[in-house]
């Protein structure tokens, strides 16, 4: 199993500043599939509902730790395409 570390993610983000990850879309899809509200997801992830709202709307990007938590707790496979 390949482990993703912070360094390659930060390097990729620096090289591709305009690239949006698919994490927001995967999160929205998973919420729909499981009938979860933003409040539900915030509770699962241990963050605020406003943070989830900002992530979904693209106003902010998740920290590395939050991205890991999203993938782990909502069963979303972590991947970076084009690296």
C-alpha positions as CSV (number, residue, x, y, z in Angstrom):
1,X,0.0,0.0,0.0
2,X,1.3,3.4,-1.0
3,X,1.5,6.0,1.8
4,X,0.9,9.6,0.9
5,X,2.9,12.1,2.9
6,X,2.7,15.9,3.2
7,X,5.7,16.7,1.2
8,X,4.6,15.4,-2.2
9,X,1.1,17.0,-1.7
10,X,2.6,20.4,-0.8
11,X,5.0,20.1,-3.7
12,X,2.2,19.3,-6.1
13,X,0.1,22.2,-4.8
14,X,3.0,24.6,-5.3
15,X,3.5,23.4,-8.9
16,X,-0.2,23.5,-9.7
17,X,-1.8,26.4,-7.8
18,X,-4.9,26.5,-10.0
19,X,-5.6,22.8,-9.8
20,X,-8.6,22.0,-7.7
21,X,-8.7,18.6,-6.1
22,X,-11.7,16.3,-6.5
23,X,-12.0,16.0,-2.7
24,X,-14.8,18.5,-2.5
25,X,-16.7,16.6,-5.2
26,X,-16.1,13.3,-3.5
27,X,-17.2,14.7,-0.2
28,X,-20.4,16.1,-1.6
29,X,-21.1,12.8,-3.4
30,X,-20.5,10.8,-0.2
31,X,-22.7,13.1,1.8
32,X,-25.5,12.5,-0.7
33,X,-25.0,8.8,-0.8
34,X,-25.1,8.5,3.0
35,X,-27.7,11.1,3.6
36,X,-25.3,13.2,5.7
37,X,-25.7,16.9,6.4
38,X,-22.8,19.2,6.8
39,X,-23.5,19.1,10.6
40,X,-23.3,15.3,10.5
41,X,-20.0,15.4,8.6
42,X,-18.6,18.0,10.9
43,X,-19.4,15.9,13.9
44,X,-17.8,12.8,12.3
45,X,-14.6,14.7,11.5
46,X,-14.4,16.7,14.7
47,X,-14.6,20.1,13.0
48,X,-17.2,22.9,12.6
49,X,-20.2,22.9,10.2
50,X,-18.9,26.2,8.8
51,X,-15.5,24.6,7.9
52,X,-17.3,21.8,6.0
53,X,-19.4,24.5,4.2
54,X,-16.2,26.3,3.2
55,X,-14.6,23.1,2.0
56,X,-17.6,22.2,-0.1
57,X,-18.0,25.6,-1.6
58,X,-14.2,25.8,-2.4
59,X,-13.6,28.8,-0.2
60,X,-10.8,26.9,1.5
61,X,-8.8,23.8,1.1
62,X,-8.5,21.2,3.8
63,X,-5.4,20.8,5.9
64,X,-3.4,17.6,5.3
65,X,-4.8,16.2,8.5
66,X,-8.4,17.0,7.7
67,X,-8.0,15.5,4.2
68,X,-6.7,12.3,5.8
69,X,-9.7,12.3,8.2
70,X,-12.2,12.8,5.4
71,X,-10.7,9.9,3.4
72,X,-10.5,7.6,6.4
73,X,-13.9,8.4,8.0
74,X,-15.9,8.7,4.9
75,X,-14.2,5.9,3.0
76,X,-12.8,8.0,0.2
77,X,-9.7,6.7,-1.5
78,X,-6.9,9.3,-1.4
79,X,-5.3,9.9,-4.8
80,X,-3.5,12.6,-6.7
81,X,-3.9,12.4,-10.4
82,X,-1.3,13.6,-12.8
83,X,1.6,13.4,-10.4
